């Protein structure tokens, strides 16, 4: 496995095709239960290509101490409704039995830091469902602020952002 980002307790590995079972199991417990193994495989393949092409994407998250897979997280290109790349987005999905341990916040902070240290961008965004209060709090702990309601794939989301200038003023981990 190739490490993309390492935090105090977690490792985000560059994804490989062998991750399909872990990624599929992650979505089987989520509110996206109608997602097929084929769709998850397409997502996985897309992120493998993104890592090769851009040096970032969604990776597989494991506990550092045990190497147990607990979710996926990373940065990826966000495309608007017209198919134009608008921004770089951070994202994360954690197995429910690993919630309330601070892992999502640890990942979000690490992703924001990696994005601004390694990419020439003025801001990062994140989308979250309107009813996902937990994720909104995670984004706020990472220094992101609510910007507006936006649409993605036919659904309304809250869009959060952090500007490079705001990140530069933060205390870094």
N, C-alpha and C positions, 0 to 999 in steps of 0.2 A: 504494500500500500504506500502511496505517495501522500505525504501530509501537505495539506493546503494551509490550514491555520491551526495553531495550537494555543489553547488557553490554559489556565491553571488546572482545570479538571477535565477538559474535553479536547478532542482532536477532530478536525474536519478533514476527512480524507478525500482526495480526488476520486470520483466515482469510477467503478469498473462494472462490466456487465454482470459479474457475479453478485452484485448488490441487489439484483432484481427481487429476490425473495424478501429481503429486509424492507425495501421500499414499498413493495406491494402490501406486506403485513402492516406497515405504518398507515397506509390509506384504508385498509380493511377495518380499522378501528375508528376511523374519523367520520365526519359528516359527509365524506365523499365516497360512501360505500358502494355507489354504483360505478365507480371507476374500475375498469377492467385491467387485467394483468398486461394486456397488449398496450393500453394507453400509458401505464406506468413504465413499461419498457421503452416506449417512444420518448417519454420525458427523460429517462435515464440516458438513452442514446444521445439525445439532444445536449444534455449537460456534459457528457463525455466529450462531445465535439466542441462545445463552448470552451471547456478547459484547454483543449488542444489549440484552439484558434485564438483565444483571448487571455488565457492564463487564469481564468476564474469561471465559476458556475456554481451550481448546487452540488454539494458534496455529502458524503455519508458521515454522520456524527457518531463518535464512539466515546465511551468513558475512557479516560486515560488509564485509570487503575486496572480495569478489567478487559478493555477492548470490546465491551458490549455495545452493540448498535443501539442507539437511542433515538435517532431521527435523521433529518437531513436539514442542511442549512447552507447558505451561500449568497452570492451576488449574481445577478443575471440581468440581461437586457430587458427593459420594459418597452413594449411597443404600444403606441396609441391605437385608437380604433381604425385609423387609416393604414396601419401597418408600418408606421415610421418609428424608428428607435427614438424614444424621447429621453430616457433616463436609464440609470443603473439602479436596480431595486435590490434591497436585502430581503431575505425570506428565511423562514425556519418552520419546521414542523417537528414536534417532539412527541414520542409515545406518551400516552396519558399517564401511565404509571410512573413516569419521570417528571411530571408536572410538580410545581411548588417546591422545587429544589434550587431555583435560581439559574438553571441551565439556559433557558431562553434568553434571559437578560445577559448572561455571560457571552452567549453567542452573538447577540445583537451588538453589544459594545465592541466585540472583537471584529465583527464584519464592518462596522462603521470605520473603525480605526484602520483596518486593512484597506478599505476602499480609498480613504483619503491619503494614506501613505503610499499607495501603489498606483493609483489612477489619477489622471489629470482631469478632474471633474470639479464642478463648483457645488454640487449637491448630490445627495443620495435620497431615495424615496423608499417607502414601504407602504403596502396596501393591506388593510385589514377589514374584515367584515364589521359592519356597524355594531353588531351585538357581541363582538369579541373583545370585551372589556379587558381581559387578561393580557391579550396581545397589545392592546393600546397602552397599557401600563408598562409593558416591556419596552415598547418603542420610546416612550417618554423617559424611562430610565437610561436609555441609550443616547439621550439628548435630542431625540426627534420630536417635532411638534406637529400637531394637526394642521393641515393646510386647507383641505377642501374635500367635498364629496366628489367621487369620480366613478366612472363606469369601466368595468373590465369584464369581458366575456358575457355581456348582458346582465351583469349584476352591479349593484351599487356598493362601493367601498369607501372607507375613510382613507384619504391619502395623507401620509405623514412625510415630513422631509427634515433633513438636517443640512444646513449650509456649511461649506468648508470653514467659513469665518466663525461660525458658532462652535464647530468642532475644535478649532485652534484655541478657543478660549476655555475649553473644558479641561478638567484634570484628567490626565491619561492614566490608564491602568498600568 
